[in-house]
Amino acid sequence: MMNGVGGSCSERELLLHGLADNELDPANALAVEEHLRGCPACAAAFREIIQQKELFEKEELRLRASEALRGRVLTAIHAGTEAIPATLAPAKAPSASQNASYPRWPKALAVLSPMALAASLALFVYTVNQAPAVDQQLVASHVRSLLASHLTDVASSDQHTVKPWFLGKLDFSPSVPDLAEKGFPLIGGRLDYVGGRVVAALVYKRHSHVINLFVWPAGKMKALPETLDGYHVLSWTHGGFSYAAVSDLNSKEMQEFQSAYEDALPS
Amino acid sequence: MRKVVSAIAVRPRTLLGPEKPPDAKQSPVAEGSAAAAAFQAVVLPHLDAAYTLARYLTRRGEAADDIVQEAMLRAYRGFSGRRGINVRAWLLAIVRNCFLTWHARNRAKLEDFQTEWEQACATESDEAGKDQETPETILIKQQESTRIRALIETIPHQFREVLVLRDIEDMSYREIAEITDVSIGTVMSRLARARKMFAAAWKKTQMQASKEIQ
């Protein structure tokens, strides 16, 4: 049993888990996949790992804090605000011009990715100098959507509910396929305002990760940066639309999402 | 092991980022309430994830509540000095630290839990203590998810935490390594062992289930 990535099959066991978890780099992933084709024992072990991972996908395994606990935490934080002397209080505070409910990000983004900021300022013809760059807006919108009850305006896994909901609210009609079979169930949709126009935000899930897919009619757009402040941004154009998917998924799963969505588009 | 670790794709995500300088312009009062609002917007959405980890680690609802409250307060105090940019991983690391403190404090009471798994493995099903929960005694007709939860809880905690962080909380190997303060290689071998332990226990309950049906 000495072939492929080298070492015995028992030494290869950790790589099987790495492959199942999408944690291998492409070269090693290929090597392990090739080994699996020729080694029934490892292939069986790999199948068991995958089946077990599927068991853990059940939503009921992800628990919810009780309302009582949420209340206790909120009370403690606000009590803590008064009790903590100014020298100990969290020092980072928003400037007055920033949105009070979500103050940290614009500044943090500007600090952390000046290159991304510079690169993206030229994206839209009508971008105003002071407006945050589109990639920042996309990521900020993604993060905002993760806050309680801000994820969707129309919450439905039924594509025939979500698509009509956009009618009359947008001057274009995005495709809203449910990708549950590919492992990306549709959660819903909402309207958002990015790059100076109203865009559709389609919300999908991958396990406990949320993917926001922003859709708008294709304009002049260069490639957006691929990561921003820890979030992946995957952008492409297809059939007259611009797409930008934002999530904290890894880039491989983001690409799987892109192909799943593209495959589901009416040809 | 070195070979395995080098196979891990380098992720752009990391817990370590530059510290941000404090903003001195704000008055202390506005600062406090604004910080609370910022905390509420950025950290509070991860409350369920924090609770999930605490619940799996402690296996007790009330203790999990206490640990989460303590962790959120610690998180709030450390919010401005936070080194990381991945809020969820940062918060889960704090929850884990609070759990370890709680665990050390309650060690005596918890000792029966420590040996439980070894006993369950070492003895045949009918010899296992009748009042202990083992893969065999966990009720077969419970909902599958309840069974899965109960079985996860039979795994020793240093393996259980890696399993929960990976398969329930969806953390990357690198994030788990930072949260649990071990190497990625250790994360991988613990994860493999944890999954094996779960698989063995799961097979036992499946066999039990099919016996009961007959």
Interface residues (C-beta under 8 A of the other chain):
Chain A: V5 G6 G7 E13 L14 L15 H17 G18 D21 E23 L24 D25 P26 N28 E48 I49 Q52 K53 L55 F56 K58 E60 L61 R62 L63 R64 A65 S66 A68 L69 R70 R72 V73 L74 A76 I77 H78 G80 T81 E82 I84 A86 L88 A89 P90 A91 K92 A93 P94 S95 A100 S101 Y102 P103 R104 A108 V111 L112 L146 L147 A148 H207 S208 H209 T227 D229 G230 H232 D248 N250 K252
Chain B: K3 V4 A7 I8 A9 V10 R11 P12 R13 T14 G17 P18 K20 P22 D23 A24 K25 Q26 P28 A30 E31 G32 S33 A34 A35 A36 A37 A38 F39 Q40 A41 V42 L44 P45 L47 D48 A49 A50 Y51 T52 R55 D65 V68 Q69 M72 L73 Y76 R77 F79 S80 I85 N86 Q143 E144 S145 T146 I148 R149 R166 D167 I168 E169 D170 S172 Y173 M188 S189 L191 A192 R195 F198 A199 W202
